[in-house]
Amino acid sequence: MYKVTPEELKVLVAEMYECVKLRGHRYIYGIPRGGTQVALALYEYSKDQSHQLEIIGDLYFKNIEQVAVIDDLIDSGQTAKSFIDKRYCVYALYTKQHHSVGCKWHAMCRIDPGVWIQFPWETSTSEENLVTRMLEYIGEDPSREGLRETPKRVLKAWEHWFSGYKKNPADIMKVFYDDTSQEMVMLKDIQLYSTCEHHLAPFIGKAHIAYVPNGKILGASKLARLLDIYARRLQIQERIAQQVVDTLEEHLQPVGAACYIEAQHLCISSRGVEKQGSTFVTSALSGCFQNNPAARAEFFSMIK
């Protein structure tokens, strides 16, 4: 992360003022949210200069050449281009563009595309700033009323959706010793919520987990908790099933273990092929469920 100091900001604002003055602009409009802060700093700086600038709250001006559009950063260039297409001249403190988005934009400093910039007015956490930039990327205004608290809400939601990263499966695997249980143990229709690691899109469905004890058993709720630990991460469905079976093998050493998952993926239904209602099915089997046709048949008959 590159943190812009107040001293560096003053230097860049002074450079921007000279550019704006040279081209004869009288008014400045700051693109929310960072551009608004730069425009305010530019306005304050101009008070002590020969060419004072005025801030405007909208772009309804007959003489477009009088108005300079101000931003803190030209990242993808799409925001700048939207103003350039309307014949405005855009000024920014920094740019990540290696090629011009148009002949009417001017940046005081170029910075590497991989560098994250934090400005002095960004008092929220860097994580909140990340969400804010995402909102800006899709073309939203993060400063509007409905989105002001969205970065905090998103982070709180992510803490829950991806809580599996902070949990260790070994911590919930409380084993009971029992030599009397020799038949298949199954927990059916366990709700599953997870997120595809390829598109960050949800996939939702249900899982069936089974094992044949070999002197050790688990509480029924532990099977559901085990599923959640692996599902509440960036995942692919195949991996979840295998991770559940591997963990049961490690802690129970059962005669066999199985996990069957069926889910609907929003990355399939909402984008790409856009096939509604399709269900993705995966399974992982070990021991008798893999090697014994009768045990395998019993497992699949019970989940059907």
VOPAGU-2260 file (C-alpha; in pm, 1 decimal, decimal comma):
REM VOPAGU-2260
SITE   aa  ch    i         X         Y         Z
SITE  MET   A    0       0,0       0,0       0,0
SITE  TYR   A    1     119,1     351,0     -84,9
SITE  LYS   A    2       3,1     614,0     165,3
SITE  VAL   A    3     -16,9     968,3      31,0
SITE  THR   A    4     115,8    1211,7     290,9
SITE  PRO   A    5     -41,8    1556,6     347,9
SITE  GLU   A    6     282,8    1715,1     224,9
SITE  GLU   A    7     276,0    1518,5    -100,4
SITE  LEU   A    8     -89,7    1605,2    -144,0
SITE  LYS   A    9     -11,0    1978,0    -120,5
SITE  VAL   A   10     254,4    1948,8    -392,3
SITE  LEU   A   11      21,7    1759,7    -627,6
SITE  VAL   A   12    -266,7    2000,9    -564,8
SITE  ALA   A   13     -37,1    2293,8    -649,9
SITE  GLU   A   14      61,7    2121,1    -975,2
SITE  MET   A   15    -301,9    2054,7   -1056,8
SITE  TYR   A   16    -389,5    2418,3    -990,1
SITE  GLU   A   17    -130,4    2532,8   -1244,5
SITE  CYS   A   18    -275,6    2295,1   -1506,1
SITE  VAL   A   19    -631,1    2409,9   -1440,4
SITE  LYS   A   20    -526,8    2776,0   -1445,6
SITE  LEU   A   21    -328,7    2730,6   -1767,8
SITE  ARG   A   22    -635,9    2598,4   -1946,2
SITE  GLY   A   23    -858,2    2878,0   -1819,3
SITE  HIS   A   24   -1105,8    2677,6   -1610,7
SITE  ARG   A   25   -1308,7    2882,2   -1361,9
SITE  TYR   A   26   -1510,6    2609,0   -1194,4
SITE  ILE   A   27   -1420,9    2269,0   -1052,8
SITE  TYR   A   28   -1643,2    1966,4    -995,2
SITE  GLY   A   29   -1519,4    1682,3    -772,9
SITE  ILE   A   30   -1621,6    1327,3    -862,8
SITE  PRO   A   31   -1753,5    1161,9    -543,7
SITE  ARG   A   32   -1599,3    1052,6    -326,3
SITE  GLY   A   33   -1222,7    1111,2    -356,3
SITE  GLY   A   34   -1254,7    1376,7    -622,4
SITE  THR   A   35   -1467,3    1586,4    -389,4
SITE  GLN   A   36   -1182,9    1599,2    -138,1
SITE  VAL   A   37    -930,4    1697,5    -406,2
SITE  ALA   A   38   -1162,0    1968,5    -539,9
SITE  LEU   A   39   -1198,2    2111,9    -189,1
SITE  ALA   A   40    -818,9    2118,6    -143,7
SITE  LEU   A   41    -782,9    2280,8    -486,3
SITE  TYR   A   42   -1040,8    2544,2    -397,2
SITE  GLU   A   43    -863,9    2627,3     -68,3
SITE  TYR   A   44    -528,9    2652,1    -245,0
SITE  SER   A   45    -668,1    2888,2    -509,8
SITE  LYS   A   46    -779,4    3140,4    -246,3
SITE  ASP   A   47    -423,1    3263,2    -212,0
SITE  GLN   A   48    -354,2    3260,7    -584,1
SITE  SER   A   49    -423,8    3497,8    -871,3
SITE  HIS   A   50    -682,5    3271,4   -1031,8
SITE  GLN   A   51    -946,6    3169,8    -777,7
SITE  LEU   A   52   -1157,8    2865,1    -849,9
SITE  GLU   A   53   -1516,6    2795,9    -750,9
SITE  ILE   A   54   -1661,2    2456,8    -655,9
SITE  ILE   A   55   -1988,6    2353,3    -817,5
SITE  GLY   A   56   -2221,5    2075,5    -709,3
SITE  ASP   A   57   -2338,3    1968,1   -1053,0
SITE  LEU   A   58   -2230,7    1995,6   -1415,6
SITE  TYR   A   59   -2515,6    2203,2   -1554,5
SITE  PHE   A   60   -2305,6    2466,9   -1729,1
SITE  LYS   A   61   -2359,5    2605,4   -2075,3
SITE  ASN   A   62   -1988,2    2663,2   -2122,5
SITE  ILE   A   63   -1829,3    2323,8   -2060,8
SITE  GLU   A   64   -1480,1    2461,8   -2119,3
SITE  GLN   A   65   -1509,6    2660,3   -1795,3
SITE  VAL   A   66   -1549,6    2345,0   -1584,3
SITE  ALA   A   67   -1267,6    2113,0   -1475,8
SITE  VAL   A   68   -1371,0    1768,0   -1349,9
SITE  ILE   A   69   -1151,8    1660,2   -1057,5
SITE  ASP   A   70   -1071,1    1311,6    -929,1
SITE  ASP   A   71    -818,4    1152,4    -696,6
SITE  LEU   A   72    -729,3     852,0    -914,3
SITE  ILE   A   73    -779,5     733,3   -1269,9
SITE  ASP   A   74    -777,5     355,7   -1227,0
SITE  SER   A   75    -957,7     165,6   -1502,7
SITE  GLY   A   76   -1024,4     493,3   -1684,4
SITE  GLN   A   77   -1395,8     426,1   -1728,9
SITE  THR   A   78   -1510,8     707,5   -1499,8
SITE  ALA   A   79   -1278,7     957,9   -1665,3
SITE  LYS   A   80   -1393,1     846,9   -2009,3
SITE  SER   A   81   -1759,4     901,8   -1918,9
SITE  PHE   A   82   -1683,7    1270,7   -1854,3
SITE  ILE   A   83   -1448,5    1304,2   -2149,7
SITE  ASP   A   84   -1723,0    1170,4   -2376,5
SITE  LYS   A   85   -1933,2    1467,6   -2261,5
SITE  ARG   A   86   -1646,0    1702,9   -2361,6
SITE  TYR   A   87   -1524,6    1775,3   -2007,1
SITE  CYS   A   88   -1157,0    1795,5   -1919,4
SITE  VAL   A   89   -1059,2    1560,3   -1633,5
SITE  TYR   A   90    -776,3    1615,3   -1382,7
SITE  ALA   A   91    -652,5    1355,8   -1131,7
SITE  LEU   A   92    -374,9    1332,8    -874,2
SITE  TYR   A   93    -271,7     985,3    -987,5
SITE  THR   A   94    -329,6     752,1   -1277,0
SITE  LYS   A   95    -273,4     380,0   -1325,1
SITE  GLN   A   96    -327,9     413,2   -1696,6
SITE  HIS   A   97     -30,6     350,5   -1926,5
SITE  HIS   A   98    -231,8     465,1   -2226,0
SITE  SER   A   99    -450,6     771,4   -2251,9
SITE  VAL   A  100    -825,1     727,6   -2201,9
SITE  GLY   A  101    -868,8    1036,8   -2416,4
SITE  CYS   A  102    -696,6    1355,3   -2516,6
SITE  LYS   A  103    -865,0    1558,6   -2241,4
SITE  TRP   A  104    -735,6    1410,9   -1917,0
SITE  HIS   A  105    -436,4    1512,3   -1709,2
SITE  ALA   A  106    -279,5    1331,0   -1413,1
SITE  MET   A  107     -10,7    1474,9   -1192,2
SITE  CYS   A  108     157,9    1141,5   -1120,8
SITE  ARG   A  109     156,4     790,8   -1268,1
SITE  ILE   A  110     165,5     491,7   -1034,7
SITE  ASP   A  111     199,6     117,6   -1092,2
SITE  PRO   A  112    -137,9     -58,8   -1149,8
SITE  GLY   A  113     -64,6    -311,3    -874,6
SITE  VAL   A  114     -18,2     -48,0    -602,9
SITE  TRP   A  115    -299,7      27,7    -358,9
SITE  ILE   A  116    -321,3     400,5    -276,8
SITE  GLN   A  117    -454,2     537,2      51,5
SITE  PHE   A  118    -530,7     909,3      71,1
SITE  PRO   A  119    -522,9    1121,8     389,8
SITE  TRP   A  120    -902,8    1161,9     398,9
SITE  GLU   A  121    -962,6     787,8     397,6
SITE  THR   A  122   -1013,7     745,2     770,4
SITE  SER   A  123   -1188,1     409,0     742,9
SITE  THR   A  124    -994,2      84,4     744,9
SITE  SER   A  125    -810,4     -33,0     436,6
SITE  GLU   A  126   -1058,5    -321,1     416,2
SITE  GLU   A  127   -1350,9     -76,9     398,6
SITE  ASN   A  128   -1164,5     121,6     134,3
SITE  LEU   A  129   -1134,9    -196,7     -69,7
SITE  VAL   A  130   -1512,5    -238,9     -73,1
SITE  THR   A  131   -1552,3     130,1    -157,0
SITE  ARG   A  132   -1324,2      93,3    -459,2
SITE  MET   A  133   -1525,1    -207,9    -572,5
SITE  LEU   A  134   -1841,8       1,4    -562,6
SITE  GLU   A  135   -1668,0     272,8    -763,5
SITE  TYR   A  136   -1546,5      12,8   -1014,8
SITE  ILE   A  137   -1901,4     -97,7   -1099,7
SITE  GLY   A  138   -2001,9     264,8   -1153,4
SITE  GLU   A  139   -2169,6     339,2    -820,2
SITE  ASP   A  140   -2134,6     644,4    -598,2
SITE  PRO   A  141   -2024,1     511,3    -254,4
SITE  SER   A  142   -2110,6     845,5     -94,3
SITE  ARG   A  143   -2483,8     824,4    -167,6
SITE  GLU   A  144   -2709,8     757,6     127,8
SITE  GLY   A  145   -2791,0     393,3      55,1
SITE  LEU   A  146   -2424,2     295,2      24,8
SITE  ARG   A  147   -2255,8     494,0     300,9
SITE  GLU   A  148   -2261,0     203,6     548,2
SITE  THR   A  149   -2227,6     -69,1     284,8
SITE  PRO   A  150   -1850,1    -128,2     328,0
SITE  LYS   A  151   -1898,8    -201,4     699,1
SITE  ARG   A  152   -2196,8    -425,5     627,6
SITE  VAL   A  153   -2006,7    -616,8     359,5
SITE  LEU   A  154   -1712,8    -681,6     592,2
SITE  LYS   A  155   -1947,1    -805,1     863,1
SITE  ALA   A  156   -2119,3   -1036,5     615,8
SITE  TRP   A  157   -1785,8   -1168,2     489,7
SITE  GLU   A  158   -1681,3   -1249,7     845,8
SITE  HIS   A  159   -1976,7   -1487,5     860,4
SITE  TRP   A  160   -1967,4   -1621,5     504,9
SITE  PHE   A  161   -1596,5   -1702,1     531,0
SITE  SER   A  162   -1579,0   -1789,7     899,3
SITE  GLY   A  163   -1440,6   -2133,0     809,6
SITE  TYR   A  164   -1092,2   -1987,7     769,4
SITE  LYS   A  165   -1079,5   -1911,4    1141,2
SITE  LYS   A  166   -1192,7   -2258,2    1251,0
SITE  ASN   A  167    -992,5   -2577,1    1283,2
SITE  PRO   A  168   -1186,7   -2899,6    1208,9
SITE  ALA   A  169    -982,4   -3082,0    1472,5
SITE  ASP   A  170   -1135,8   -2860,6    1743,1
SITE  ILE   A  171   -1486,5   -2997,9    1688,1
SITE  MET   A  172   -1396,9   -3363,5    1636,4
SITE  LYS   A  173   -1488,5   -3484,5    1983,8
SITE  VAL   A  174   -1475,3   -3862,0    1951,3
SITE  PHE   A  175   -1672,7   -4112,8    2160,5
SITE  TYR   A  176   -1556,8   -4471,6    2188,3
SITE  ASP   A  177   -1834,1   -4721,8    2117,2
SITE  ASP   A  178   -1786,5   -5084,9    2007,4
SITE  THR   A  179   -2159,6   -5150,0    1967,8
SITE  SER   A  180   -2217,0   -4926,3    1662,5
SITE  GLN   A  181   -2128,1   -5119,1    1348,1
SITE  GLU   A  182   -2388,0   -5001,6    1096,6
SITE  MET   A  183   -2386,8   -4693,0     880,3
SITE  VAL   A  184   -2433,4   -4358,0    1054,5
SITE  MET   A  185   -2578,9   -4083,9     832,6
SITE  LEU   A  186   -2684,8   -3719,8     862,1
SITE  LYS   A  187   -2904,8   -3628,2     565,7
SITE  ASP   A  188   -3017,3   -3304,5     401,5
SITE  ILE   A  189   -2764,6   -3073,2     566,2
SITE  GLN   A  190   -2805,8   -2721,0     427,9
SITE  LEU   A  191   -2494,0   -2599,7     251,3
SITE  TYR   A  192   -2393,2   -2240,9     174,2
SITE  SER   A  193   -2060,8   -2176,8       6,9
SITE  THR   A  194   -1886,7   -1943,6    -238,3
SITE  CYS   A  195   -1727,2   -2036,4    -567,9
SITE  GLU   A  196   -1359,5   -1945,1    -570,5
SITE  HIS   A  197   -1364,2   -1873,8    -944,1
SITE  HIS   A  198   -1625,0   -1594,6    -951,6
SITE  LEU   A  199   -1701,2   -1526,6    -581,6
SITE  ALA   A  200   -2059,5   -1632,8    -656,9
SITE  PRO   A  201   -2264,9   -1832,2    -403,7
SITE  PHE   A  202   -2362,8   -2194,5    -444,2
SITE  ILE   A  203   -2638,8   -2335,8    -227,5
SITE  GLY   A  204   -2761,0   -2688,5    -173,2
SITE  LYS   A  205   -2753,6   -2982,0      64,6
SITE  ALA   A  206   -2514,2   -3254,2     171,4
SITE  HIS   A  207   -2542,6   -3608,0     305,2
SITE  ILE   A  208   -2258,5   -3739,2     521,7
SITE  ALA   A  209   -2215,4   -4099,3     635,8
SITE  TYR   A  210   -1961,3   -4330,6     793,0
SITE  VAL   A  211   -1942,5   -4684,5     923,2
SITE  PRO   A  212   -1792,4   -4678,8    1275,1
SITE  ASN   A  213   -1487,3   -4874,7    1371,8
SITE  GLY   A  214   -1500,3   -4825,7    1748,0
SITE  LYS   A  215   -1536,8   -4444,6    1734,3
SITE  ILE   A  216   -1839,4   -4221,0    1676,1
SITE  LEU   A  217   -1920,6   -3848,4    1660,4
SITE  GLY   A  218   -2214,1   -3644,3    1785,6
SITE  ALA   A  219   -2456,5   -3585,1    1497,3
SITE  SER   A  220   -2416,3   -3205,5    1511,1
SITE  LYS   A  221   -2042,5   -3241,2    1453,7
SITE  LEU   A  222   -2105,1   -3367,3    1101,2
SITE  ALA   A  223   -2299,1   -3049,8    1020,4
SITE  ARG   A  224   -2034,0   -2831,5    1184,7
SITE  LEU   A  225   -1759,6   -3009,7     992,7
SITE  LEU   A  226   -1939,2   -2937,1     665,6
SITE  ASP   A  227   -1980,4   -2568,7     755,4
SITE  ILE   A  228   -1612,3   -2522,6     837,6
SITE  TYR   A  229   -1510,8   -2626,6     488,7
SITE  ALA   A  230   -1809,1   -2469,0     310,4
SITE  ARG   A  231   -1755,8   -2127,3     471,0
SITE  ARG   A  232   -1447,9   -2066,3     258,3
SITE  LEU   A  233   -1377,5   -1994,2    -107,7
SITE  GLN   A  234   -1439,2   -2337,0    -249,1
SITE  ILE   A  235   -1512,4   -2577,0    -528,4
SITE  GLN   A  236   -1783,8   -2829,2    -451,9
SITE  GLU   A  237   -1567,6   -3133,4    -521,6
SITE  ARG   A  238   -1310,7   -3023,3    -263,9
SITE  ILE   A  239   -1565,8   -2982,7      16,8
SITE  ALA   A  240   -1682,5   -3341,6     -14,4
SITE  GLN   A  241   -1326,6   -3473,8     -17,0
SITE  GLN   A  242   -1221,9   -3260,4     279,3
SITE  VAL   A  243   -1514,1   -3389,8     487,6
SITE  VAL   A  244   -1426,2   -3752,9     407,9
SITE  ASP   A  245   -1054,1   -3697,4     472,1
SITE  THR   A  246   -1127,0   -3544,1     813,6
SITE  LEU   A  247   -1353,2   -3834,1     912,7
SITE  GLU   A  248   -1082,5   -4076,6     803,9
SITE  GLU   A  249    -818,3   -3893,9    1005,9
SITE  HIS   A  250   -1011,2   -3874,8    1333,9
SITE  LEU   A  251   -1236,7   -4181,0    1329,3
SITE  GLN   A  252   -1048,5   -4434,9    1115,3
SITE  PRO   A  253   -1391,2   -4567,8    1009,1
SITE  VAL   A  254   -1469,3   -4873,2     799,3
SITE  GLY   A  255   -1571,7   -4619,0     538,7
SITE  ALA   A  256   -1682,9   -4257,9     494,5
SITE  ALA   A  257   -1892,0   -4076,3     233,6
SITE  CYS   A  258   -2008,4   -3727,1     147,9
SITE  TYR   A  259   -2259,6   -3648,2    -126,6
SITE  ILE   A  260   -2336,5   -3285,6    -224,4
SITE  GLU   A  261   -2590,0   -3139,2    -465,4
SITE  ALA   A  262   -2603,3   -2762,6    -515,8
SITE  GLN   A  263   -2709,4   -2485,9    -749,7
SITE  HIS   A  264   -2432,7   -2245,4    -854,2
SITE  LEU   A  265   -2510,6   -1881,4    -926,2
SITE  CYS   A  266   -2201,4   -1859,6   -1145,9
SITE  ILE   A  267   -2390,0   -2097,1   -1379,9
SITE  SER   A  268   -2741,5   -1954,9   -1345,8
SITE  SER   A  269   -2663,8   -1579,9   -1335,0
SITE  ARG   A  270   -2374,5   -1556,4   -1583,8
SITE  GLY   A  271   -2197,9   -1761,4   -1849,8
SITE  VAL   A  272   -2434,6   -2027,0   -1983,5
SITE  GLU   A  273   -2718,1   -1891,7   -1761,8
SITE  LYS   A  274   -2884,1   -2229,7   -1712,4
SITE  GLN   A  275   -3155,4   -2196,8   -1450,4
SITE  GLY   A  276   -3239,0   -2481,7   -1214,4
SITE  SER   A  277   -2936,5   -2695,6   -1297,2
SITE  THR   A  278   -2793,5   -2896,3   -1006,5
SITE  PHE   A  279   -2427,2   -2987,8    -968,5
SITE  VAL   A  280   -2366,2   -3322,1    -795,3
SITE  THR   A  281   -2040,4   -3443,1    -640,8
SITE  SER   A  282   -1936,5   -3716,2    -400,4
SITE  ALA   A  283   -1634,0   -3847,0    -216,0
SITE  LEU   A  284   -1609,8   -4205,9     -92,1
SITE  SER   A  285   -1360,1   -4405,9     109,5
SITE  GLY   A  286   -1323,3   -4754,7     252,9
SITE  CYS   A  287   -1628,3   -4976,3     220,2
SITE  PHE   A  288   -1826,0   -4709,5      33,6
SITE  GLN   A  289   -1560,8   -4714,7    -235,0
SITE  ASN   A  290   -1472,0   -5084,6    -240,0
SITE  ASN   A  291   -1790,2   -5264,9    -133,7
SITE  PRO   A  292   -2074,7   -5249,2    -390,9
SITE  ALA   A  293   -2335,4   -5336,8    -129,2
SITE  ALA   A  294   -2226,7   -5056,8     108,3
SITE  ARG   A  295   -2212,8   -4810,6    -179,8
SITE  ALA   A  296   -2561,9   -4911,8    -294,5
SITE  GLU   A  297   -2701,4   -4878,1      57,8
SITE  PHE   A  298   -2556,2   -4527,3      91,8
SITE  PHE   A  299   -2701,3   -4402,1    -235,7
SITE  SER   A  300   -3035,6   -4567,0    -173,9
SITE  MET   A  301   -3067,1   -4392,5     164,2
SITE  ILE   A  302   -2993,6   -4045,1      25,8
SITE  LYS   A  303   -3245,0   -4092,6    -253,9
